[in-house]
Amino acid sequence: MSGIVHGVTGDWEIVIGLEVHAQVIASAKLFSGAATAFGAAPNSQVSLVDAALPGMLPVINRRCVEQAIRTGLGLKAQINRHSVFDRKNYFYADSPAGYQISQYKQPIVGRGTIQIDLPDGSVREVGITRLHLEQDAGKSLHDQHPDSSYVDLNRAGIALMEIVSEPDLRSPEEAGAYLRKLRAILRYLGTCDGDMEKGSMRADVNVSVRRPGDPYGTRCEIKNVNSIRFVQQAIEVEAARQVAVIEDGGKVEQETRLFDARKGETRPMRNKEEAHDYRYFPDPDLLPLTFSQEWVEEIKRSLPELPDEKKARFARDYGLAPYDAGVLVDERATADFFEAVAEGRDAKQAANWVMGDLFGALNKAGTDIGHSPVSAEHLGQLLDLMADGTISGRIAKDVFVAMFETGKAPAAIVEEKGLRQVTDSGAIAAVVDQVIAQNPDKVAEYRSGKDKLFGFFVGQAMKASGGKANPQAVNQLLREKLKG
């Protein structure tokens, strides 16, 4: 779907902003020493601070602050060396304090930008409004008992970075591209694992519609969407709903909604709160957060090469097309794998094997490059065997399948299966003579001008040799002998 909804009364433009909650990679929570490991037994990782018992005081986790600064630098954003923690007041059963410690007017990270790569090859810049630190709530469990809901506080107090975009996105596809790029940056930085299935990255989606060129319309927020595919579907559904409301003479109400993926609809959750409804005020238990510029510079020096810079280098140094470079840098593990294969070899050939045969096999097996049975070292060795003429390109495909199934080195498979390429000109000449002798009618047709039959003879010769004959030698001998 494009960024335009075709309504009964004309075209409408979608305006999208995203608030992404990214769980900080840290071994302890934001204000307590409780563990953060995923999958622990309910309420087994809860300190007295997380349970909000009277008299408990929060103590800020330096590692979480460092991760927020690191992320801000990765987003090319302003780092605020003076920020304030506020209490955001509301009651939920899974938030025992009755408030959330967050940041409001003075966040740790200010304005930044993300470049997104669009399917047509173009690049767009999306503004980041802010990044602030806050603590997560617990989790209500409604499927444990027929009459009661249970509460698991393991997640309560875990550090989140809320990353808020400007309303710069105009289509579901752009929103998907933004989330993929943001997730890639976070993973490169090592500040969030981006695993939406485990809830460590989730998005609140703000959607409104307007006539192209008009001021912004009234937005609705779709809460806690936990996959990129669902984000795109929710935008499409909600934009169509808003257009229908307006065209029916109604008015879009600012509210919070939930997306039901099974029914393909959004439904009201509550009227959208304004900031004053939360009664923000500075947390009296926490001093303003201040740190030195020297610490910021130290963190900056430790940053890895990020996706945009790596993509530019791959295009420049390896001669790759921008699209191919973009695919290879999407995950850091993939980029590292490709570079290991390409070192000292034909980079374009390496890219084709990684993105073609390897990606295809991994996808079919339902696994990722981190669990690939074929190592970068072995794939590089396979390219070497083709380069030195030990095996042909066609045989290499069969060897790769065997490598993926067994994890063995390519040279071992070539020897085991007797796949070494035949380069002996006498042996190849005998095969060519055999093919010509077996197809006199085709030879006559070829010599009468049907040049396209040449491919038939090549195929027959390769088949007769079990695919082992050197293709260049086959071509050369066939041309000589078919002249008559």
Long-range contacts (C-beta under 8 A, 24 or more apart in sequence): 1-171, 1-172, 1-173, 1-236, 2-171, 2-173, 3-170, 3-171, 3-174, 4-212, 5-209, 5-239, 5-240, 5-243, 7-243, 7-244, 7-246, 7-247, 8-247, 9-247, 10-211, 11-211, 11-212, 12-209, 12-210, 12-211, 12-212, 12-239, 12-243, 13-170, 13-209, 13-210, 13-211, 13-212, 14-170, 14-171, 14-172, 14-207, 14-208, 14-209, 14-235, 14-239, 15-167, 15-169, 15-170, 15-207, 15-208, 15-209, 15-210, 15-216, 15-217, 15-219, 16-167, 16-169, 16-170, 16-171, 16-174, 16-175, 16-205, 16-206, 16-207, 16-235, 17-164, 17-165, 17-166, 17-167, 17-168, 17-169, 17-206, 17-219, 18-164, 18-165, 18-169, 18-175, 18-178, 18-179, 18-203, 18-204, 18-205, 18-206, 18-231, 19-162, 19-163, 19-164, 19-165, 19-203, 19-204, 19-206, 19-221, 20-162, 20-163, 20-164, 20-165, 20-179, 20-182, 20-201, 20-202, 20-203, 20-204, 21-136, 21-160, 21-161, 21-162, 21-201, 21-202, 21-203, 21-204, 22-71, 22-160, 22-161, 22-162, 22-163, 22-186, 22-191, 22-192, 22-194, 22-200, 22-201, 23-136, 23-158, 23-159, 23-160, 23-192, 23-193, 23-199, 23-200, 23-201, 24-64, 24-67, 24-68, 24-133, 24-158, 24-159, 24-160, 24-161, 24-191, 24-192, 25-67, 25-190, 25-191, 25-192, 25-193, 26-61, 26-63, 26-64, 26-67, 26-159, 27-63, 28-61, 28-63, 29-61, 29-135, 29-157, 29-158, 29-159, 30-58, 30-60, 30-61, 30-64, 30-101, 30-133, 30-134, 30-135, 30-157, 30-158, 30-159, 30-160, 31-58, 31-59, 31-60, 31-61, 31-101, 31-135, 31-157, 32-58, 32-59, 32-157, 34-157, 36-158, 38-198, 38-200, 40-154, 42-141, 42-150, 42-152, 42-154, 43-152, 43-153, 43-154, 44-154, 45-154, 46-153, 46-154, 46-156, 47-157, 49-157, 50-96, 50-153, 50-156, 50-157, 51-96, 51-153, 51-156, 52-96, 52-97, 52-98, 57-285, 58-101, 58-283, 58-285, 58-286, 60-85, 60-286, 60-289, 61-159, 64-133, 64-159, 65-108, 65-133, 65-289, 65-291, 66-299, 67-159, 67-161, 67-191, 68-108, 68-109, 68-131, 68-133, 68-161, 68-191, 69-108, 69-109, 69-291, 69-295, 69-296, 69-299, 70-189, 70-190, 70-191, 70-299, 70-302, 70-303, 71-109, 71-131, 71-161, 71-163, 71-185, 71-186, 71-189, 71-191, 71-192, 72-108, 72-109, 72-112, 72-131, 73-296, 73-299, 73-300, 73-303, 74-185, 74-186, 74-188, 74-189, 74-191, 74-303, 74-306, 75-109, 75-112, 75-113, 75-114, 75-128, 75-131, 75-163, 75-185, 76-112, 76-113, 77-109, 77-110, 77-111, 77-112, 77-113, 77-128, 77-131, 78-109, 78-110, 78-111, 78-112, 79-108, 79-109, 79-110, 79-296, 80-106, 80-107, 80-108, 80-109, 80-110, 81-290, 81-291, 81-292, 81-293, 81-296, 82-106, 82-288, 82-289, 82-290, 83-107, 83-108, 83-132, 83-288, 83-289, 84-282, 84-288, 84-289, 85-133, 85-282, 85-283, 85-286, 85-289, 86-280, 86-281, 86-282, 86-283, 87-280, 87-281, 87-282, 87-283, 88-134, 88-278, 88-280, 89-278, 89-279, 89-280, 90-273, 90-278, 92-137, 92-140, 93-140, 93-149, 93-151, 94-137, 94-138, 94-139, 94-140, 94-151, 94-152, 94-153, 94-156, 95-137, 95-138, 95-156, 96-138, 96-153, 96-156, 100-134, 100-135, 100-137, 101-134, 101-135, 101-283, 101-286, 102-132, 102-133, 102-134, 102-135, 102-162, 103-132, 103-133, 103-134, 104-132, 104-275, 104-280, 105-280, 106-288, 107-131, 107-132, 107-133, 108-132, 108-133, 108-289, 114-165, 114-178, 114-181, 114-182, 114-185, 115-181, 115-308, 116-174, 116-177, 116-178, 116-181, 117-177, 117-181, 117-326, 118-173, 118-174, 118-177, 119-173, 121-322, 121-323, 124-168, 124-174, 125-168, 126-165, 126-166, 126-168, 126-169, 126-174, 126-178, 127-165, 127-166, 127-168, 128-163, 128-164, 128-165, 128-166, 129-164, 129-165, 129-166, 130-163, 130-164, 131-161, 131-162, 131-163, 131-164, 132-161, 132-162, 133-159, 133-160, 133-161, 133-162, 134-159, 134-160, 134-162, 135-159, 135-160, 136-160, 155-199, 161-191, 161-192, 167-206, 167-208, 167-216, 167-219, 171-235, 172-231, 172-232, 172-233, 172-235, 172-236, 173-232, 175-205, 175-231, 175-232, 175-235, 176-228, 176-229, 176-231, 176-232, 179-203, 179-228, 179-231, 180-228, 180-330, 181-307, 184-307, 184-329, 184-330, 184-331, 184-332, 185-306, 185-307, 187-331, 187-332, 188-304, 188-305, 188-306, 188-307, 188-332, 189-303, 189-304, 189-306, 196-226, 196-227, 196-228, 197-226, 197-227, 199-226, 202-226, 203-231, 205-231, 205-234, 205-235, 205-238, 207-234, 207-235, 207-238, 207-239, 207-242, 208-242, 208-252, 209-239, 209-242, 209-243, 209-246, 209-252, 217-242, 217-246, 217-252, 218-251, 218-252, 218-253, 218-254, 219-254, 220-252, 220-253, 220-254, 220-255, 220-256, 220-257, 220-266, 220-272, 221-255, 221-256, 221-257, 221-272, 222-256, 222-257, 222-258, 222-259, 222-266, 223-256, 223-257, 223-258, 223-269, 224-258, 225-259, 230-259, 230-261, 233-259, 233-261, 233-264, 234-259, 234-266, 237-264, 237-265, 237-266, 238-266, 241-265, 241-266, 304-332, 310-335, 314-338, 318-342, 318-347, 318-348, 318-351, 319-347, 319-348, 320-347, 320-348, 320-351, 324-351, 324-355, 327-355, 328-354, 328-355, 331-368, 331-369, 333-368, 333-369, 333-370, 334-369, 336-376, 337-369, 337-372, 337-376, 338-376, 340-376, 340-377, 340-380, 341-376, 341-379, 341-380, 341-383, 343-380, 345-380, 345-383, 345-384, 345-387, 346-383, 346-387, 349-383, 350-379, 350-380, 350-383, 353-379, 353-382, 353-383, 353-400, 354-379, 357-397, 357-400, 361-400, 361-401, 361-404, 365-404, 373-403, 373-404, 373-405, 373-406, 373-407, 374-400, 374-403, 374-404, 374-407, 378-403, 378-408, 378-409, 378-410, 379-403, 381-409, 381-410, 381-411, 382-410, 385-410, 385-411, 385-414, 389-421, 389-423, 389-470, 390-414, 390-420, 390-421, 391-419, 391-420, 391-421, 392-421, 392-467, 392-468, 392-469, 392-470, 392-471, 393-471, 394-462, 394-467, 394-471, 395-419, 395-421, 395-467, 395-468, 398-467, 419-467, 419-468, 420-468, 421-468, 421-469, 421-470, 422-465, 422-468, 422-469, 422-470, 423-470, 423-473, 425-473, 425-477, 427-469, 428-461, 428-465, 428-469, 428-470, 428-473, 428-474, 428-477, 429-477, 431-461, 431-464, 431-465, 431-469, 431-474, 432-461, 432-474, 432-477, 432-478, 432-481, 433-481, 434-464, 435-460, 435-461, 435-464, 436-481, 436-482, 443-482, 446-482, 447-482, 447-484, 454-478, 454-479, 454-482, 457-482
